[in-house]
Amino acid sequence: MTAPHDASLMRFDDEPAGPEEACYELTLFVSGASNLSARAIANARQLCEIHLDGRYHLSVVDVHDDPAAVQGSQVVAAPTLIKNRPLPVRKLVGDLSDTDKVLLALDLPGANDTQTLG
């Protein structure tokens, strides 16, 4: 049974944080060692380093190595980037090369002052 204060903490953990204080939890699903996967990984890392400044945890999952994770996340294409935290959960499919679209789609800070990643 959950104590009343535990339930309050769980509810607090699910509330969205402000963009300056949020720690972002991201998962990138890729398919093997293809050029598209390599580009998506590089773009995701660059995006995180530039726009999230140490306030993120990025996991990269190869769909061939971990099919259970793919099913649990309901991923239907690779590469797919999922923002798990802060809520709401957002998903984006592609190589993440259009930074403005990625930032807007994932509701990340800095969407208006970016350049396209390579």
Secondary structure, 3 states (H helix, E strand, C coil): CCCHHHHHHHHHHHCCCCCCCCCEEEEEEECCCCHHHHHHHHHHHHHHHHHCCCCEEEEEEECCCCHHHHHHHCCCCCCEEEEEECCCCEEEECCCCCHHHHHHHCCCCCCCCCCCCC
